[in-house]
Amino acid sequence: MTNKTKQDPSTTTKLELPDIPDEVEVKDYMRYWLPGWLYDVLKWLGVLGIPAVGTFYAMLELPCADEVTKVCLALTTLFGSILGLSAVTARK
């Protein structure tokens, strides 16, 4: 039998965000050419949405399954390239 003890909430760690001084200008932060909302949408589609659709279509053995999965693979590669390019070209 195990002895279960309650964890003290004061001992748990919290994520603390850095304090950004008011005198720091916006131009000093990283700037991406891809808007944040579009980045999130492309990342979700590229990582989960499109591969799930392609896999589902192929597993059902519907017509042109090979072509559909190839298009899904090409789209996820394109989205990954766009996301990577956005991260690489970020500038201060």
Secondary structure, DSSP 8 states (H G I E B T S, - for coil): --------GGGS---------TTS-GGGS-B-SS-HHHHHHHHHIIIIIHHHHHHHHHHTT-TTHHHHHHHHHHHHHHHHHHHHHHHHT-B-
